[in-house]
Each structure stands twice: as C-alpha cells, then as structure tokens.
C-alpha cells in the first residue's frame, strides 16, 4: 500500500510540474504577443500621424493654389 500511495504522490507531483511548465510557457507566449501588439499599435499610430500630416500639407498646398489662382484672376480682371 505504501508503494501505491508513493506512486500516486509522485504522479501528482509530476502532473503539477507539467502544469506549471505549461502555464509558464503560455505566459511567455502571452507576453510576446502583447509586446508584438504594442509594437504594431505604435506603428499604426505613427502611420496615422504621417497620413494626417500629409493631408494637412495637401490641404495647405491646395489652399495656396486656389489663393494664387484667385489673385491672378483678380489681377487679370483689373
């Protein structure tokens, strides 16, 4: 009977060790995925910022072009 109980306890210990190993493995994977997600989000935010700057620059150029065309029209009509 002692051998059976000892065998059960050893099996329980091994299962516990396996469980901890698997949990640690998945925790590491989760951390890596979170880091990758943060990096991706920062890249996306940078691209959004670049896009907004380009749109603002384009609007400024279009406004300047319209103003210069209006000034030319005004000068020509004088």
Beta strands, then each sheet from edge to edge (+ up, - down):
end
